[in-house]
Amino acid sequence: MSVTPPAADAGDIESPCVRVCILDRVQRLCIGCYRNLDEISFWSRYSNAQRQEVLAQIEIRRATIKLED
């Protein structure tokens, strides 16, 4: 996923962060929001389309990946 400058509406979709910022050692995903480090780091720069793509990936991850806490 390429990072583009934020669009004017980029603030419309809120971060999925739930303030449980611990990375799963195997999957390298946050056990709170199921994002990887790049998705977390670049969230504020993503357009709404990119944010929607990340949210769709999170739903797939939640349904298919068991994270260790």
C-alpha positions as CSV (number, residue, x, y, z in Angstrom):
1,M,0.0,0.0,0.0
2,S,1.5,3.3,-1.0
3,V,1.3,6.3,1.2
4,T,-0.1,9.4,-0.3
5,P,-0.5,12.9,1.2
6,P,-3.7,13.2,3.3
7,A,-6.8,14.2,1.4
8,A,-9.0,17.0,2.8
9,D,-11.4,14.3,4.1
10,A,-8.7,12.1,5.6
11,G,-9.8,12.9,9.2
12,D,-13.3,11.5,8.6
13,I,-12.4,7.9,9.5
14,E,-11.2,7.4,13.1
15,S,-8.3,5.3,14.1
16,P,-9.2,1.7,15.2
17,C,-6.8,2.1,18.1
18,V,-8.2,0.8,21.4
19,R,-5.2,1.9,23.5
20,V,-3.9,-1.7,24.0
21,C,-0.6,-1.2,22.1
22,I,1.2,-4.6,22.4
23,L,2.6,-6.4,19.3
24,D,2.0,-10.1,18.9
25,R,5.5,-11.6,18.5
26,V,4.5,-14.1,15.8
27,Q,2.1,-12.1,13.7
28,R,3.6,-8.7,14.3
29,L,0.2,-7.2,14.7
30,C,-1.1,-5.1,17.6
31,I,-3.3,-7.3,19.8
32,G,-5.7,-4.3,20.4
33,C,-6.4,-3.1,16.9
34,Y,-4.9,-5.8,14.6
35,R,-2.8,-3.3,12.6
36,N,0.8,-3.8,11.7
37,L,3.5,-1.2,12.5
38,D,3.3,0.5,9.1
39,E,-0.5,0.8,9.3
40,I,-0.2,2.3,12.8
41,S,2.6,4.7,11.8
42,F,1.1,5.9,8.6
43,W,-2.6,6.1,9.7
44,S,-2.6,9.9,10.0
45,R,-1.3,10.2,6.4
46,Y,-3.7,7.7,4.8
47,S,-6.6,8.9,2.7
48,N,-10.0,7.7,3.6
49,A,-9.8,5.1,0.9
50,Q,-6.5,3.7,2.4
51,R,-8.1,3.8,5.9
52,Q,-11.1,1.8,4.6
53,E,-8.7,-0.7,3.1
54,V,-6.9,-1.1,6.4
55,L,-10.2,-1.5,8.3
56,A,-11.3,-4.2,5.8
57,Q,-8.0,-6.0,6.4
58,I,-8.5,-5.7,10.2
59,E,-11.9,-7.5,9.9
60,I,-10.3,-10.3,7.9
61,R,-7.5,-10.6,10.5
62,R,-9.9,-10.6,13.4
63,A,-11.8,-13.5,11.8
64,T,-8.8,-15.6,10.8
65,I,-5.9,-14.8,13.2
66,K,-5.6,-15.6,16.9
67,L,-3.2,-13.2,18.6
68,E,-1.4,-14.0,21.8
69,D,-1.5,-11.5,24.6
